[in-house]
């Protein structure tokens, strides 16, 4: 019965089927390269990050998302390169993507830089009909086999950054590509809507050992309302942090993380759902593991940081 409801929702929504297909992560501030290609190369070292997100634990066929990303600077620090792959699974549906990014960094003054970035990639949407139980067994729209569609994607962003603060804007999925994973004569075609993201943060040196960092993340995709996230992160000696996030009309998140030996990061976050889903779900779990790779030159110049 639950699978019937899921697929019925997907089919009836039409173009809105694809309105929230980009991966979402509670610890977005630890890998903002995923939401803004201009971040590539801004931190002076190459970094690989793997994130596993298990959404709405306790609900059958709830979303599961996995990503692997890498980004870093050119030798002269004027350019950045990166890429990521992701898989997002919801019941009988799967969304997989690969994306490559390029960024160019402009030195405004000794402490402030502006990065301009572009990204391009491919997205694949799949429905496995064998995992769906339909009320009407003669339904001609969904077959028992796997149906898929491969489409292009592209976007851009800018990132203004300083040792103490940063501000970024990005717009993925600017191509508004049409997606039709079933017979177009029998079902409306979906469209990948453009997303618009704004991020910003400021680092206050509260004491010699503690840094307090408020962070803001604003998201908009038509026809959904604007969504706001506010995070407060407390960092101890650039090695350990605790953070709390409020996501408008969705959840409250608590996370903890560590930087081990200036090269390895591990972090965990739990979402406490604030919507009616809290009556059916135990919340959302997210695990992130990262590794940094320094050149000899950048290792001398780059101070340890958990971001």
Order of alpha helices (4+ residues) and beta strands (2+ residues): alpha-beta-beta-beta-beta-beta-beta-beta-beta-beta-beta-beta-beta-beta-beta-beta-beta-alpha
